Amino acid sequence: MARTITNITATNHKPLKSVSDWFSEALEKSRHTEEFQLESLLYTLTEEFHRRMKELGMTQRELARKLNVTDAYVSKLLSGNANMSLKTLVKLALALGLEIEVSFRKIR
C-alpha cells in the first residue's frame, strides 16, 4: 500500500510550496518585467488581428494585398515574432477596419 507524505519540509524547516503556489508567485513577479509586458502585448495584438480576420473572412494573402506587402511579411507580423513599428501597427489595424485604443494602468 502506497503512503502519502503530507508535510514535507525543506532543510530550514519551512514547509515547501506546492508547484502551483510556486508557479503563481513566479508568474506574478515576472508580470512587471519588460519581456513579459512585450510578449503579452504582442500576444494580445496578434490574437485580435486573427480574430478580426476570421470575422471578415480575410486571408493573409488578402491582407498582404491591402497593405501592399508580401504574404511572408504579413505572416511574420501575425506570428507574434515581429517587433512592429507604431506606423505598421496603425496600417494593420486600419486594413482590418479597426481603431487603436491605448490605455495605461498603475502597476499593482
C-alpha positions, 0 to 999 in steps of 0.5 A: 500500500502506497503512503502519502507524505503530507508535510514535507519540509525543506532543510530550514524547516519551512514547509515547501510550496506546492508547484502551483503556489510556486508557479503563481508567485513566479508568474506574478513577479515576472508580470512587471518585467519588460519581456513579459509586458512585450510578449503579452502585448504582442500576444494580445495584438496578434490574437485580435488581428486573427480574430478580426480576420476570421470575422471578415473572412480575410486571408493573409494573402488578402491582407498582404494585398491591402497593405501592399506587402508580401504574404511572408511579411504579413505572416511574420507580423501575425506570428507574434515574432515581429517587433512592429513599428507604431506606423505598421501597427496603425496600417494593420489595424486600419486594413482590418477596419479597426481603431487603436485604443491605448490605455495605461494602468498603475502597476499593482 
